[in-house]
Amino acid sequence: MILTAQSRPRLWKFARVQFDEARQRNVLQYPEGAVLLNDTAAEILALCDGTRTLSEIAAVLQERYGCDVQSDVQSYLSQLADRELVRDAAAAIEAG
């Protein structure tokens, strides 16, 4: 699934970001496994609450980092959407 600038990403209801004490890193956990996250990935996912658009998430991160991150954020979240770990809340509202 490719997310667009107007998508409102949120984590799948069975996925969560949690700090792993043993690894001293954030981990995206879900029933079938886990993904180790770097700091940037954890920041992106922290903003994925289903209310912000992908463009709004990128704008927050652009302000923090001082560079254009729109395509990076879109690519990363689309990869997670392909694995069904991130969903588009806007699409769910339109479909339901």
N, C-alpha and C positions, 0 to 999 in steps of 0.2 A: 504494500500500500504506500503510495506517495502522498505525503502530507503537503498541503499548500500553505501559502502565507496566511490564509484565513482559517486554517484548521485550528481547533482548540484541543491540543494534546493533553492527555491525562494517562496515568498509569492504569494498566489492566487491573481490575478489582482484586486479583489474587497476587499482584506484584507489589513489592514495597522496597524502599531504599532504607537500609539499616547499616549502622556502623558496626563493622566486624572488629572486635577487640583483638583477636589473634593476629589479624593481618594489618591492623591499624589503618583500615581503608573502608570507604563506603562500598556497599555491595547492593546490587539490584537482585533481590531474591524473588523467586517464583516457584511454584510447585515442582517443576521439572529440573530446576537448577538455580544457578546464580551467575551473575556477571560482576566482575570486579570493576569498580568505577574509579576514574581519575577525578581530581577535584572539579574540573570543568564539567565533566559528565554529570557529577552529582549536583552541581549548580543548575544545569539545564533541567534535570529531572525535578529538582525542588520547585521550579517555576511551572511545571506541568500540572496544573490543578483543574484543567478543564474550563477555566474562565478566560484565561489569557490566550490570544491567538499566537500562532508561531511567530508572527512579525513582532508582537509585543514582547515575547520572550527574548527574541534576538535584540530588540531595542534595549532591554534592561542589561543584557550582557555586553552589548556594544558600549554602553555608558561605562560599565565596570572596566572593560578591557581597552577601550579607546580605539577599536578597529571594527570593521564590518564583519560580522559573524553570521549573517543571515543564511548563506549557503551551507556553512558548516553545521549550524543548528538544524536546518531543514534536512540535510543528509543524515545526520546522526539519528534524529527522531524518526525519519522514514525507515532507516534500518531496523530500529526497534519496533516500528509498526509492522514491518514485514514479518517479524518474529511474534507479532501479536502481543507484545509487552506494553505497547503504547497504543491508545485508541484515540480517535477523533471524537471528542464529546459533541461537537457541532453536527457531525454526521449522524450520531445516535439520536439527537433531538429531532433532526429532519426526518429520519426513518421511522421514528416511533410516534 
